[in-house]
Every structure is written in C-alpha cells, then in structure tokens.
C-alpha cells in the first residue's frame, strides 16, 4: 500500500459520510416546510381568535331594547344657592 492510501483509509475509518452534508435539496425542503408551518400557524391562530370572539359575543347578556326618554321642561325657581 502506498502511504497516501493508508492516510486516506485512517481519515475515513469508522465515519459514514453518506448523507451528512446539507444539500441544496435539503434547504429547499426546509424552506418549503418552514413556509407551510408558518401559514398553518397563522390560519389556526386566526380561526381560534374568531372562535373566542364568537364565544365572547354569545356570553354577553342581551340588553333590553332602549325606551325613548321624554324630557319635560321644569321651570327654574331662581338661582340655586349652595350652602
């Protein structure tokens, strides 16, 4: 064996180098999954917000219909005096 072959064999001995590099395909898949996760998070958040808002609206007590208030003019009796 030549010395270079011995050196190469010792460098790679016991090390599986297949699939350990981050390839462009990995980064593409990573970016796609990151975008999908972000979109799903936003959609679920909006749906839960709408659900909570709907529940709050249903829980608020219904006010009775407002009746019209008729004000009558009261004559003044002079200047009010505060003691």
Helices and strands as residue ranges (DSSP letters): H 3-12, H 24-59
